[in-house]
Amino acid sequence: MTEKTLYIVRHGQTDLNKQGIVQGRGMNTELNSEGCQQAGLFYNAYKHIPFDKIYISELKRTQQSVQQFIDAGLPFEKLSGLDELAWGKYEGQPSTPETKSAFLKIMREWTSGNLDAKFEGGESPNEVKQRQEQALKTIMSHPEEKNVLICMHGRAMRLFLCLLTGKSLKHMDDFPHQNLVLYKVTFDGEQFTIAEFNNAIHLKIH
């Protein structure tokens, strides 16, 4: 396989992010004004990179985050494999002591290695990994695309970075993130290496 560089970003801020409410795959929210500003800062910092293609999830917050690149003429493709993990019945629910404790409990399940655990109506890390493997296969099947921009979601991005680096998904929390933070990952033909980790420098240029 040929060399490739993946610029992986999380989408910009939405109102639910601001309120600390989990969105998940079933919530098709839009960026708020801060999220749009983050998208602009990222575009200004990275518009000089010769991207060949953009891959986004099927949720509009990812497309809105890279819309300026799309408007500049870059081709893009939506892959459902890049969608956020589905949190099932907890999606969009206000943050209460009860929901917080449910989330803590499932996170403990995951970090202790029970990667099939999931909320009612939701997805497990292993299920997300299956669809991410398909998405990665698609992305890697285009040797002519040397630099690709991938916009996805917080929890899904953590799982994707585990997949790329060959880590068990139980180590997902090794990859911190915030809105519109960048992980730059290089592929040398054999393995993926993280070249830039949780890079938010572009967001500090105010």
C-alpha positions as CSV (number, residue, x, y, z in Angstrom):
1,M,0.0,0.0,0.0
2,T,1.2,3.5,-0.7
3,E,2.0,6.2,1.7
4,K,-0.8,8.5,2.9
5,T,-1.3,11.2,5.5
6,L,-4.6,11.4,7.3
7,Y,-5.7,14.7,9.0
8,I,-8.4,13.6,11.4
9,V,-10.4,16.3,13.1
10,R,-13.4,16.3,15.4
11,H,-16.3,18.5,14.4
12,G,-16.8,22.0,15.7
13,Q,-18.9,22.9,18.8
14,T,-22.6,22.4,18.8
15,D,-25.0,23.8,21.5
16,L,-25.3,20.3,23.0
17,N,-21.5,20.1,23.3
18,K,-21.6,23.4,25.1
19,Q,-24.3,22.1,27.5
20,G,-22.4,18.9,28.1
21,I,-25.2,16.8,26.6
22,V,-24.2,13.6,24.7
23,Q,-25.3,13.7,21.0
24,G,-24.4,10.4,19.4
25,R,-25.3,9.0,16.1
26,G,-29.0,9.7,16.3
27,M,-28.7,13.4,16.9
28,N,-28.1,15.4,13.7
29,T,-27.2,18.7,15.3
30,E,-25.7,21.8,13.7
31,L,-22.6,23.8,14.6
32,N,-23.2,26.9,16.8
33,S,-21.5,30.2,16.3
34,E,-18.4,29.1,18.2
35,G,-18.3,25.9,16.1
36,C,-18.4,27.9,12.9
37,Q,-15.6,30.1,14.2
38,Q,-13.5,27.0,15.0
39,A,-14.2,25.7,11.5
40,G,-12.9,29.1,10.0
41,L,-9.8,29.0,12.2
42,F,-9.0,25.4,11.1
43,Y,-9.6,26.3,7.4
44,N,-7.3,29.3,7.6
45,A,-4.6,27.2,9.2
46,Y,-4.8,24.3,6.8
47,K,-6.0,25.6,3.5
48,H,-2.5,25.5,2.2
49,I,-2.3,21.6,2.6
50,P,-2.9,20.0,-0.8
51,F,-5.8,17.7,0.3
52,D,-7.0,15.3,-2.4
53,K,-10.2,14.3,-0.7
54,I,-12.4,14.9,2.4
55,Y,-14.2,12.1,4.2
56,I,-17.0,13.0,6.6
57,S,-19.7,11.2,8.6
58,E,-23.3,11.2,7.5
59,L,-24.1,13.8,10.2
60,K,-24.2,17.4,9.2
61,R,-22.0,18.7,12.0
62,T,-19.0,17.1,10.3
63,Q,-19.8,18.6,6.8
64,Q,-20.4,22.1,8.3
65,S,-16.9,21.8,10.0
66,V,-15.1,21.4,6.6
67,Q,-17.6,23.3,4.4
68,Q,-15.0,25.9,3.5
69,F,-12.7,23.2,2.0
70,I,-15.7,21.8,0.1
71,D,-16.6,25.3,-1.2
72,A,-13.0,25.7,-2.4
73,G,-13.7,22.7,-4.7
74,L,-12.4,19.7,-2.7
75,P,-14.3,16.4,-3.4
76,F,-15.9,14.8,-0.4
77,E,-17.5,11.5,0.5
78,K,-19.9,10.6,3.3
79,L,-19.1,7.4,5.1
80,S,-21.6,6.1,7.7
81,G,-18.6,4.2,9.2
82,L,-17.4,7.6,10.5
83,D,-20.6,8.3,12.4
84,E,-20.5,8.9,16.1
85,L,-21.1,5.9,18.5
86,A,-24.9,5.6,19.1
87,W,-25.6,6.2,22.8
88,G,-29.1,4.8,22.4
89,K,-31.7,6.0,25.0
90,Y,-29.2,8.5,26.5
91,E,-28.8,10.6,23.3
92,G,-29.8,14.2,23.8
93,Q,-30.7,13.6,27.4
94,P,-30.0,16.4,29.9
95,S,-27.0,15.7,32.2
96,T,-28.3,14.5,35.5
97,P,-26.7,12.5,38.3
98,E,-28.5,9.5,37.0
99,T,-27.2,9.8,33.4
100,K,-23.7,10.7,34.6
101,S,-23.6,7.6,36.7
102,A,-24.8,5.5,33.8
103,F,-22.0,6.9,31.6
104,L,-19.4,6.4,34.2
105,K,-20.5,2.8,34.6
106,I,-20.3,2.0,30.9
107,M,-17.0,3.7,30.5
108,R,-15.6,1.5,33.3
109,E,-17.0,-1.5,31.5
110,W,-15.2,-0.4,28.3
111,T,-11.9,0.4,29.9
112,S,-11.9,-2.9,31.8
113,G,-12.2,-4.7,28.4
114,N,-16.0,-5.4,28.1
115,L,-16.2,-3.9,24.6
116,D,-19.5,-5.4,23.8
117,A,-21.3,-3.4,26.5
118,K,-23.8,-0.8,25.2
119,F,-26.8,1.2,26.2
120,E,-30.3,0.2,25.2
121,G,-30.7,1.1,21.6
122,G,-27.0,2.1,21.3
123,E,-23.8,0.6,19.9
124,S,-20.8,-1.1,21.6
125,P,-17.2,-0.1,20.8
126,N,-16.8,-3.4,18.9
127,E,-19.8,-2.6,16.7
128,V,-18.4,0.8,15.9
129,K,-15.0,-0.8,15.1
130,Q,-16.7,-3.0,12.5
131,R,-18.1,-0.1,10.6
132,Q,-14.9,1.9,11.0
133,E,-12.9,-1.0,9.4
134,Q,-15.2,-0.7,6.4
135,A,-14.7,3.1,6.3
136,L,-10.9,2.7,6.6
137,K,-10.9,0.2,3.8
138,T,-12.6,2.7,1.5
139,I,-10.2,5.5,2.5
140,M,-7.2,3.3,2.0
141,S,-8.4,1.9,-1.3
142,H,-7.4,5.1,-3.2
143,P,-3.6,5.2,-3.6
144,E,-3.9,8.4,-5.6
145,E,-5.2,10.3,-2.5
146,K,-2.0,11.3,-0.6
147,N,-3.5,13.8,1.8
148,V,-7.0,13.2,3.2
149,L,-9.0,15.3,5.6
150,I,-11.3,13.2,7.8
151,C,-14.0,14.9,10.0
152,M,-15.7,12.8,12.6
153,H,-16.9,12.7,16.2
154,G,-15.3,12.6,19.7
155,R,-15.9,9.0,20.9
156,A,-15.7,7.6,17.4
157,M,-12.4,9.4,16.8
158,R,-10.9,7.8,19.9
159,L,-12.0,4.4,18.7
160,F,-10.7,5.1,15.2
161,L,-7.3,6.1,16.6
162,C,-7.1,2.8,18.5
163,L,-7.9,1.0,15.3
164,L,-5.2,2.8,13.3
165,T,-2.5,2.3,15.9
166,G,-3.4,-1.3,16.7
167,K,-4.3,-0.5,20.3
168,S,-7.1,-2.4,22.1
169,L,-10.3,-0.2,22.2
170,K,-10.2,-0.3,26.0
171,H,-7.4,2.3,25.6
172,M,-9.7,4.8,23.9
173,D,-9.3,7.3,26.6
174,D,-5.6,7.6,25.7
175,F,-6.7,10.0,23.0
176,P,-8.0,13.3,24.5
177,H,-9.9,15.7,22.2
178,Q,-11.9,18.9,22.1
179,N,-13.9,20.4,19.3
180,L,-12.0,20.8,16.1
181,V,-8.8,19.4,17.4
182,L,-6.4,17.6,15.0
183,Y,-4.7,14.3,15.0
184,K,-2.3,14.0,12.0
185,V,-1.6,10.3,11.2
186,T,0.9,9.1,8.6
187,F,0.9,5.7,6.9
188,D,4.2,4.6,5.5
189,G,2.9,1.6,3.5
190,E,2.9,-0.7,6.5
191,Q,1.8,1.1,9.6
192,F,0.1,4.2,10.9
193,T,2.0,6.6,13.1
194,I,0.6,9.6,15.0
195,A,2.6,12.6,13.8
196,E,0.6,15.2,15.7
197,F,-1.3,14.4,18.8
198,N,-4.4,16.4,20.0
199,N,-3.2,19.5,18.1
200,A,-5.2,22.6,18.9
201,I,-2.7,25.3,18.0
202,H,-4.9,26.6,15.1
203,L,-7.7,27.3,17.6
204,K,-5.5,29.7,19.6
205,I,-5.0,32.2,16.8
206,H,-7.5,34.7,18.0
